[in-house]
Amino acid sequence: MTRRIDPVALKARDELALAPPAEAARSFPNRTFGVPPVLHLATAGLFLGFLATLGLGFRAPEMVVPLAICFIIVSAFFAVPAKWVRMGPFNRDHALGWAEFRANGIATHTGHCDAGSATVLVLLLPALIFCWGVALVTIAALS
């Protein structure tokens, strides 16, 4: 059962959390995504590896055009943000370097992550998708 808690009572007991301070307004937004380009390249490589695995495992002349379209879309999915980071003459932000990432980690909305944890978080789903493609091709080859 739930019940409504009065904000005045929470404030009196010192249990009312304050909203985080708003970030100072910037004329140009930070477009770097907070992770080094190496992680973007690894993610793109795993997605393209998934497509290549499926393409090699299920070779058929009819699959050339659909796979080419998928390769173009996935490549654009990573190329456009890479160009976006460099866009604009007054963009002073730069992509996070690998050494800086290893030394400091990154700040997320749920707290600070060290470099190893952030790398696992970023690459876990693409690695599982790649392994799923390998499993699909293996099952198809064995049956």
C-alpha positions as semicolon CSV with decimal commas, in nm:
position;residue;x (nm);y (nm);z (nm)
1;M;0,000;0,000;0,000
2;T;0,132;0,343;-0,080
3;R;0,061;0,671;0,088
4;R;0,147;1,026;0,005
5;I;0,431;1,179;0,203
6;D;0,409;1,547;0,278
7;P;0,713;1,741;0,145
8;V;0,702;1,967;0,453
9;A;0,744;1,662;0,679
10;L;1,035;1,540;0,468
11;K;1,203;1,880;0,487
12;A;1,156;1,886;0,863
13;R;1,327;1,548;0,894
14;D;1,605;1,656;0,654
15;E;1,509;1,384;0,403
16;L;1,424;1,608;0,112
17;A;1,689;1,587;-0,157
18;L;1,764;1,901;-0,347
19;A;1,769;1,905;-0,724
20;P;2,120;1,904;-0,874
21;P;2,238;2,248;-0,980
22;A;2,167;2,328;-1,341
23;E;2,469;2,327;-1,569
24;A;2,570;2,670;-1,683
25;A;2,422;2,753;-2,019
26;R;2,670;2,699;-2,301
27;S;2,651;2,855;-2,639
28;F;2,763;2,527;-2,800
29;P;2,664;2,188;-2,658
30;N;2,923;1,924;-2,577
31;R;2,904;1,676;-2,864
32;T;3,182;1,439;-2,760
33;F;2,958;1,175;-2,594
34;G;3,202;1,149;-2,303
35;V;3,389;0,838;-2,419
36;P;3,709;0,808;-2,624
37;P;3,691;0,739;-2,999
38;V;3,849;0,396;-2,942
39;L;3,525;0,276;-2,780
40;H;3,321;0,411;-3,071
41;L;3,549;0,227;-3,315
42;A;3,525;-0,095;-3,112
43;T;3,145;-0,070;-3,104
44;A;3,133;-0,007;-3,479
45;G;3,372;-0,297;-3,539
46;L;3,153;-0,535;-3,338
47;F;2,837;-0,431;-3,523
48;L;3,009;-0,456;-3,862
49;G;3,159;-0,790;-3,754
50;F;2,808;-0,913;-3,678
51;L;2,695;-0,818;-4,027
52;A;3,006;-0,973;-4,184
53;T;2,951;-1,296;-3,989
54;L;2,593;-1,319;-4,110
55;G;2,698;-1,229;-4,463
56;L;2,964;-1,499;-4,474
57;G;2,754;-1,757;-4,294
58;F;2,444;-1,715;-4,508
59;R;2,605;-1,648;-4,846
60;A;2,352;-1,597;-5,120
61;P;2,341;-1,367;-5,422
62;E;2,008;-1,226;-5,301
63;M;2,170;-1,102;-4,979
64;V;2,425;-0,868;-5,140
65;V;2,200;-0,563;-5,162
66;P;2,037;-0,596;-4,815
67;L;2,376;-0,650;-4,649
68;A;2,528;-0,358;-4,838
69;I;2,242;-0,137;-4,716
70;C;2,298;-0,259;-4,359
71;F;2,673;-0,189;-4,385
72;I;2,605;0,163;-4,514
73;I;2,354;0,237;-4,239
74;V;2,578;0,107;-3,959
75;S;2,876;0,295;-4,101
76;A;2,672;0,616;-4,121
77;F;2,547;0,555;-3,766
78;F;2,906;0,595;-3,646
79;A;3,049;0,833;-3,910
80;V;2,790;1,108;-3,865
81;P;2,851;1,151;-3,488
82;A;3,227;1,147;-3,553
83;K;3,181;1,439;-3,793
84;W;2,937;1,602;-3,554
85;V;3,204;1,627;-3,282
86;R;3,431;1,825;-3,516
87;M;3,151;2,045;-3,651
88;G;3,153;2,418;-3,601
89;P;3,438;2,666;-3,585
90;F;3,376;2,756;-3,219
91;N;3,353;2,404;-3,084
92;R;3,623;2,396;-2,816
93;D;3,539;2,048;-2,690
94;H;3,760;1,760;-2,790
95;A;3,705;1,389;-2,765
96;L;3,823;1,231;-2,442
97;G;4,168;1,077;-2,486
98;W;4,235;0,716;-2,390
99;A;4,495;0,811;-2,125
100;E;4,259;1,065;-1,969
101;F;3,977;0,811;-1,979
102;R;4,195;0,546;-1,809
103;A;4,309;0,792;-1,542
104;N;3,979;0,962;-1,459
105;G;3,697;0,738;-1,583
106;I;3,371;0,911;-1,666
107;A;3,081;1,062;-1,476
108;T;2,742;0,911;-1,555
109;H;2,395;1,007;-1,437
110;T;2,413;0,729;-1,177
111;G;2,761;0,812;-1,049
112;H;3,127;0,785;-1,138
113;C;3,252;0,488;-1,345
114;D;3,612;0,387;-1,374
115;A;3,749;0,314;-1,720
116;G;3,712;-0,063;-1,696
117;S;3,349;-0,048;-1,586
118;A;3,262;0,209;-1,851
119;T;3,430;-0,001;-2,121
120;V;3,230;-0,306;-2,016
121;L;2,908;-0,102;-2,012
122;V;2,971;0,037;-2,360
123;L;3,091;-0,284;-2,527
124;L;2,870;-0,544;-2,354
125;L;2,568;-0,524;-2,583
126;P;2,766;-0,503;-2,911
127;A;2,977;-0,802;-2,799
128;L;2,664;-1,003;-2,718
129;I;2,513;-0,915;-3,056
130;F;2,833;-1,029;-3,229
131;C;2,830;-1,356;-3,031
132;W;2,464;-1,401;-3,123
133;G;2,560;-1,376;-3,492
134;V;2,836;-1,633;-3,445
135;A;2,589;-1,863;-3,267
136;L;2,333;-1,824;-3,547
137;V;2,586;-1,912;-3,815
138;T;2,718;-2,203;-3,610
139;I;2,371;-2,346;-3,553
140;A;2,285;-2,308;-3,920
141;A;2,609;-2,476;-4,024
142;L;2,555;-2,772;-3,789
143;S;2,195;-2,835;-3,889
